[in-house]
Amino acid sequence: MIPNDNFNNVIDNLPQQTNNYGNKTYRIDTNKKCIDGYIEDIEALKQTIDCILDTERYEYLIYSYDHGVELQDLIGQDPLYVKADIHRIVEEALLQDDRIISVNIVKITSSGENLYYTGKVESIYGDIEIRKEVG
């Protein structure tokens, strides 16, 4: 039997419910190379930022295509081009996380084959400083 009600009206009138899940995750101890307890909120976001910036996008099947940075294409490029494009690449990678509001790379330096950048990530928990090496 086909319902007489308009399907779209039924769907539109369903109660809207949003779930706010906690931000608790495992703490990765990079010194001991093990998982050591739990963290949440800003500490969990700091760990997520490090994980995103340390992972090459599309390289590992365990991560979705939204996770990681695309630095592989910068290898061998003109340093001026790399400096000009690094902000876009980092911003694009980090803004995939809905807890991050904005990304501002404030300083880019190079030493030999390596490039270093520092900046600030504005998040729902507050500002987070980032310092990374690309090399």
Summary of the structure (lengths in Angstrom):
residues: 135
radius of gyration: 20.2
end to end distance: 65.2
largest distance: 73.8
contacts: 303
relative contact order: 0.12
helix: 27%
strand: 33%
